[in-house]
Amino acid sequence: MCLRDWRFVVCLFLTFIAVGCKGKPVPPEVHEAELQEQALWRAGAALYTPEEYDQYSKSLRAAKDQLIKEKAKFPLLQNYQEAQMAFQALLKTGEDVQEKVEDHKLRRSEAISSQIASFTKRIDNVKKLSRMISEGRFARSLLIRTELKMRESDLLYRRGDFIEAEKKLKEAISYLQDVEDVVFSVLGRYRDESLLKKWETWIGETILESKQNGAFAITVTKIDRKLAAYKGGRLFITFKVGLGPNSLADKLHAGDNATPEGKYRIVKKIPLSQYYKALLLNYPNEEDQKRFVRGRAENIIPPGVGIGGLIEIHGGGMDSITNGCISLENEDLDKFYDLIDVGTTVTIVGSTRRQNDLFFGQNR
Amino acid sequence: MIRLSVMGILVVFLLASCSKPQQALDEAKAAVEAAKTEGADIYSAEELKALNDSLTAAMDEVETQSKKFFKSYGGSKGMLAKVKAEADALKASIPERKEKAKNEALAMMEETKAAVEEAKTYLENAPRGKGTKADIDAFTADLKGLEDSLTSVQESIDAEEYFGALDSAKTIKEKAISISDQIKQAIEKVKK
């Protein structure tokens, strides 16, 4: 073998190595696609638009495989045109995915925001109502948990973590529904059309009676916590009143803390009462006694419990929580106490109108 | 004979770096997976993502070289070694991050317990009477709800869900402080 042969072989080898090592530069779209993929990941594309992101990832893989195929060729034979086109198409797809992600997040954000606002109203509403019922304590405990979950949801929402925010919102809604079940089981009767009709009739009859005999008559609307005094059928004065912890229920027996519903009369005026002054009502009336007997027969009244009594309109302040009575501020009571005679009609009703969605929550 | 020997040496030289760095590849993959298992997806998601991207790039480089006639795995070996080293470092850093998150959650839990206790003390000292019974009942129920929720926070800590526990504890603390303020206001109202 001569020297020339050696040189030829070595040159050929070095040329091969040099050509084999130095490839053509890859298209700039490759780096752009890498950055785009990272941006999509950060934006949460996998979470918010999983199908689109999955499709994008597959396209990215396919484009990369195309690139690998070309990179593996001898530099002289490398042609990145096809791979470049694949990456260009991928970048376009990526832009669409990015747009969808942003759109999806915006819609989700708006939905969560609106739900938080709506549920906050429901919570406030049910919180007020929970104080009117005997199960208030249980409801409040659940309500606090609802509020906590709502707050956590709100925090996550503000952080832009809409998926976790939605999870917390669902937990909050679940608690809220439990609370509403408790509260509305007591308050459901305020949507009972026949009962509302009966209450309206009682109020109408009471005002008519006042008109006919020119005397005073008193109506109490429990849901509004309002006492109205009529004289000669005309509204004389109204006051806000305080009621007991289970005031919205109809009184059935002693100790239920409910305020009775019905048409009563003042049977005694008590000028020196434990609660300033008081007007004693004839609870239980005939209707109350019948209901009590029925309740006994149906075993809805605990054994050994009486029907109760001593239901009064008294002073002591609106905040003086009663156990079925109707309490007023002393100065309010003074404004009509002396004008009221024994025998005056006092009609107590739950409500005079159907409670609307604001009361019961729009989704109930 | 000499020509054949030279050609043989050249072939051996060319094929010397032809073997796929399978071991380095497996080690890098295992290291990334180990970092994830340690909790990198929770405590260092960005770094884990970068690591996964580097691993994919290294695997692509291996794939590129495997398709070449003249294979050179030197670059990909370097890439894989870097991935492994970074994954090991990430994995090693997780316990410290986890501990930090745990301590933050525990500290917040203690602050929250103290806030609930403070609210309970205010409530115990609130004047009891006919006028305050409903408020006291309501606040008592509220605090019961907070105490029940604290149990859930402890459960989250036990389950090593420290970020969630921290958020929940913070929220309970805020509520407890708000209840304390309401009780104080109610007491002031009664005093007047």
Interface residues (C-beta under 8 A of the other chain):
Chain A: M1 D5 W6 V9 F13 F16 I17 G20 C21 E34 E37 Q38 W41 K64 L67 I68 K69 K71 A72 F74 S130 R131 G136 R137 F138 A139 R140 S141 L142 L143 I144 R145 E147 L148 R151 E152 L155 L156 P245 G316 G317 D319 S320 I321 T322
Chain B: I2 R3 V6 M7 L10 K49 D53 D60 E63 T64 Q65 S66 K67 K68 F69 F70 S72 K130 G131 T132 K133 A134 D137 A138 T140 A141 D142 K144 G145 L146 D148 S149 D167 S168 K170 T171 I172 E174 K175
